[in-house]
Amino acid sequence: MSQTAVARLQNVTKVIGKRTIIDRVSFEVRPGEVFGFLGPNGSGKTTTIRMIVGLMGLTDGDIYIGEHSIRKDFPKAIVQVGAIVENPEMYKFLTGYQNLLHYARMNPSITKGRIQEVIELVGLQGRIHDKVKKYSLGMRQRLGVAQAIMHRPKLLVLDEPTNGLDPAGIRELRDYLRRLAQDEGTAVLVSSHLLSEMELMCDRVAILQKGQIIDIRSIRGEAENQGTALDEVLFEVDHPDAALGILAGQGEGRIADGFLTLSADRKGIADLNRKLVEAGINVYGIRVKTKSLEDQFLEMTGSETIG
Ligand SMILES: Nc1ncnc2c1ncn2[C@@H]1O[C@H](COP(=O)(O)OP(=O)(O)OP(=O)(O)O)[C@@H](O)[C@H]1O
């Protein structure tokens, strides 16, 4: 486990009544990354986020923010978190700036200079002196983010931030979240049930299904070996039929275009290769056809549950 993680979930479990809603969820969010928490409706994203931001207790496992456990050291952990979980409460009859001033008064470490900085970070400088009741949904959200990051949290958590935004609003959200991650080194955790948005916004995503993490991967492609995602693997061998017989019982193997083709994860590829070589088959090449994130998401969660 990386020492530099901003947030680290370790076997986080939530049981409500007799139901295990969240089942041993583990992942970490690193400084300066936008991390997506992706799953179909009802998979448990909101429940997990409520535990991260201290709105709900854990049944088992732990969450660390920096080195502080949310269970054992709650005040020190939570001070490093900024969040918008439910709709941000703003005074609509005040201007954006007056709202920020109001929240800043509760924390003496927030200077006027810092307020100006966050206004620019979320790109509200042109409209900050307008009344909030005149703001669009996207602008209200920017103001919410500005408020959530004024105290320089190490982790910013946003639950379904793209809900209700139009494509332009989503693009703007992406741009200023990336700016925040890059300029301030803030780790950003965003949840969504829409893969397409996560792909545009995030560096890495964890895929949640029925309360369990089924995959964690970088958006740029490489699987991180924490999940059960399988790639299609093509073995170039001297005797494909014999090889298929040797690997019988190792999954759905077939011969296609002269290649022995199977589904396997990284460790599985090494195991299959060893079995073939030990049985006297010559392996000339191994080609891995990594599935797109979308293929995997559809396969894992079922297409009817997306969107
Ligand atoms: N307080 C509760 N009591 C009983 N069941 C609950 C409670 N809160 C959540 N659940 C159940 O836990 C599961 C996960 O819910 P959760 O809201 O975390 O999912 P989600 O991924 O955020 O979905 P959505 O995107 O629809 O909000 C659901 O089946 C939900 O019915």
The ligand as an SDF file (V2000), in Angstrom:
LIG
                    3D

 31 33  0  0  0  0  0  0  0  0999 V2000
  -30.2640    3.1840    5.4400 N   0  0  0  0  0  0  0  0  0  0  0  0
  -30.4090    2.1370    4.6410 C   0  0  0  0  0  0  0  0  0  0  0  0
  -31.1220    1.0720    5.0330 N   0  0  0  0  0  0  0  0  0  0  0  0
  -31.2660   -0.0200    4.2470 C   0  0  0  0  0  0  0  0  0  0  0  0
  -30.7130   -0.1330    3.0080 N   0  0  0  0  0  0  0  0  0  0  0  0
  -29.9940    0.8900    2.5560 C   0  0  0  0  0  0  0  0  0  0  0  0
  -29.7940    2.0780    3.3380 C   0  0  0  0  0  0  0  0  0  0  0  0
  -29.0240    2.9330    2.6150 N   0  0  0  0  0  0  0  0  0  0  0  0
  -28.7690    2.3050    1.4430 C   0  0  0  0  0  0  0  0  0  0  0  0
  -29.3600    1.0910    1.4130 N   0  0  0  0  0  0  0  0  0  0  0  0
  -29.2910    0.1280    0.2900 C   0  0  0  0  0  0  0  0  0  0  0  0
  -27.9340   -0.0440   -0.0230 O   0  0  0  0  0  0  0  0  0  0  0  0
  -27.7390   -0.2000   -1.4310 C   0  0  0  0  0  0  0  0  0  0  0  0
  -26.7400    0.8230   -1.9100 C   0  0  0  0  0  0  0  0  0  0  0  0
  -27.2970    2.1220   -1.8660 O   0  0  0  0  0  0  0  0  0  0  0  0
  -26.4940    3.4340   -2.2980 P   0  0  0  0  0  0  0  0  0  0  0  0
  -27.4340    4.5850   -2.2050 O   0  0  0  0  0  0  0  0  0  0  0  0
  -25.2480    3.5000   -1.5200 O   0  0  0  0  0  0  0  0  0  0  0  0
  -26.1580    3.1200   -3.8080 O   0  0  0  0  0  0  0  0  0  0  0  0
  -25.6310    4.0800   -4.9510 P   0  0  0  0  0  0  0  0  0  0  0  0
  -24.6140    3.3040   -5.6940 O   0  0  0  0  0  0  0  0  0  0  0  0
  -25.2230    5.3770   -4.3750 O   0  0  0  0  0  0  0  0  0  0  0  0
  -26.8870    4.2340   -5.8490 O   0  0  0  0  0  0  0  0  0  0  0  0
  -27.5930    5.5360   -6.4330 P   0  0  0  0  0  0  0  0  0  0  0  0
  -26.7040    5.9960   -7.5290 O   0  0  0  0  0  0  0  0  0  0  0  0
  -28.9110    4.9920   -6.9070 O   0  0  0  0  0  0  0  0  0  0  0  0
  -27.7120    6.4820   -5.2740 O   0  0  0  0  0  0  0  0  0  0  0  0
  -29.1240   -0.0500   -2.0520 C   0  0  0  0  0  0  0  0  0  0  0  0
  -29.6190   -1.3370   -2.3170 O   0  0  0  0  0  0  0  0  0  0  0  0
  -29.9240    0.6360   -0.9800 C   0  0  0  0  0  0  0  0  0  0  0  0
  -31.2800    0.2500   -1.0800 O   0  0  0  0  0  0  0  0  0  0  0  0
  1  2  1  0
  2  3  1  0
  2  7  2  0
  3  4  2  0
  4  5  1  0
  5  6  2  0
  6  7  1  0
  6 10  1  0
  7  8  1  0
  8  9  2  0
  9 10  1  0
 10 11  1  0
 11 12  1  0
 11 30  1  0
 12 13  1  0
 13 14  1  0
 13 28  1  0
 14 15  1  0
 15 16  1  0
 16 17  2  0
 16 18  1  0
 16 19  1  0
 19 20  1  0
 20 21  2  0
 20 22  1  0
 20 23  1  0
 23 24  1  0
 24 25  2  0
 24 26  1  0
 24 27  1  0
 28 29  1  0
 28 30  1  0
 30 31  1  0
M  END
$$$$
